[in-house]
Every structure is written in C-alpha cells, then in structure tokens.
Amino acid sequence: MPVVANEGLNSTLSAHFGSAPAFLIVDTDDASCRAIVNENDHHAHGQCTPLAALQGERIDGLVVAGIGRGALGKLEAASIRVYLSKPTTAGEALAAFKAGALQPMSAGQACAGHGH
C-alpha cells in the first residue's frame, strides 16, 4: 500500500501511488507489515517505475487510494492486481480487502494526470 508516512497499520494511504513517500508491505494472513521508502517519488509525469520501487518483493496485489493509468498498466502487465480504496488507514483498507469489499481497479478509475 502506498502511504504518506510509516505508521504501521495506522499509516494513511497516499492519494498518489507513484509519489507516495513509502510503501507498506502487509501480510494479509497475520497483518504484519513493514515499510519500504519510495526512492522514485519525485519522477516526471508518466515516468513512474512501480516495479523498480518494489523490486525483490513478493507482491500479489496492491491497495491504492489513487494511481495513474501508466503505473496501473505496468502493474497489471506484471500480473499484480490493484484494488481501489477510499483514502483511509492501511488497517482499514486491509479490513475492507479481507472482507471482499474492494474490487480490482479498472483503467477508467485511474488518474489521467497529476492535475486530475
């Protein structure tokens, strides 16, 4: 999950996947989590490299509050499902995911640019 700051499951989801300061890696079975700093958070529009930031991690899916079409397409091409959540905490998003309340995101729900 892209987050504004590492506060564990109390972390607020970032509205912008590619420019999130960190990614929270959450085990959906036991709710354990750890953060990864996003070294690519100041990229030019359209130059997000989501797989580089998450390289070496086993990622089955992402829960986001917002993501651009380019990043969504790159993740989908890597067979990583992306789920849309309202801006909330990581813990609340995890609970919604586990309850089946989050649906896979479509390209029509993605941001078209940084100006939205």
N, C-alpha and C positions, 0 to 999 in steps of 0.2 A: 504494500500500500504506500503510495506517495504521501508523505506527511510534512507538516510545517516545521516540526521540531520533534526530536526523540523524547517522548514521554511515555514510552511503552504503549499499552493499550489505551491510555488517556490521550495519546497523540491525536491532533486534529488532522484530518485528511486535507491535503493540498488540493486546491481547485485546478491546478495545472500540473499534470503528470511530469512533463519534461523539465520543468523548472522547480520542482519540489526540492527543498534542501536535503531531504533524506528519504529513503525507502525503508519501510518497516517490513521485515520478513516474518510472517506469522505462521506457526504450525497450527492448522485448523483442528487437529486432534486434541492437543493439550494446551493451546493458547499461549505457548511460549513464543517469545519474539525477540528480535534483535534488529538494530538499525544499521543501514549502510549509507554513508554520506554520498550524495549525488555529486560527483566531480564534474558533471556535464550540465549543471543547472543554468549556466549563462550562455547557452548556444544561440546561434542566429535562428530566426524563424524558419521552420522546415528542416532544421539540421539536428533534430533530436536523435540521439543514438541510444534508445532504451535498452537494447541488449548489451551494449558496452558497459553501462552502469550496473547491470545485473549479471555480468559475465561470471561464470563459475557457480552461480546459484541455481538450485533446482526450483524452478518456478512453474507451478501448474496453472496459476491464474492470478489475476490482479484485480483488486477492487479500487476503483478510482472515483473521484468526485468530478473530474474533468480530464479530457485527453484530446489531443489533436488527431486529425484524420491520418496524418503520416505515421505517427507513432502507433496508433491503433492498427494500421495496416501492417506495419513491421512486426508487431507482436502477434497478430493473427497468422502471419506467414510463418512464424516460428511455433505455431500451434499452442500459443498461450492465450487462454480465454481471458477476456476483460469484462468485468462486471461494473455497472454504474451504481453508485451510491449517492445519496444526498450528502452534502458536506456535514460531517459528523465526526465522532471519535473513531479510532481504529477498533476499539472494543465493541462499539455499537454496530459498526459495519460488519465485524466478524459475526456478531449475533444474527444480524439480518441475513448474511450469507449462509450461515448454518441452518437457519430457518427456511431457506429456499426463497427468501423474499427479494433477492437480487437476480436480475436477468442479464444474460450476456448482452453486451453493448453492440449497437449497430453503427455503421458509418454515419447514418443520419443524426445520431445523437452526439457525435464528436464535434469539437470546436473546429471552426473553419480558419481561425487565425487568432492571434493574440488580442485582437480588438473585439472578438466575438461579435 
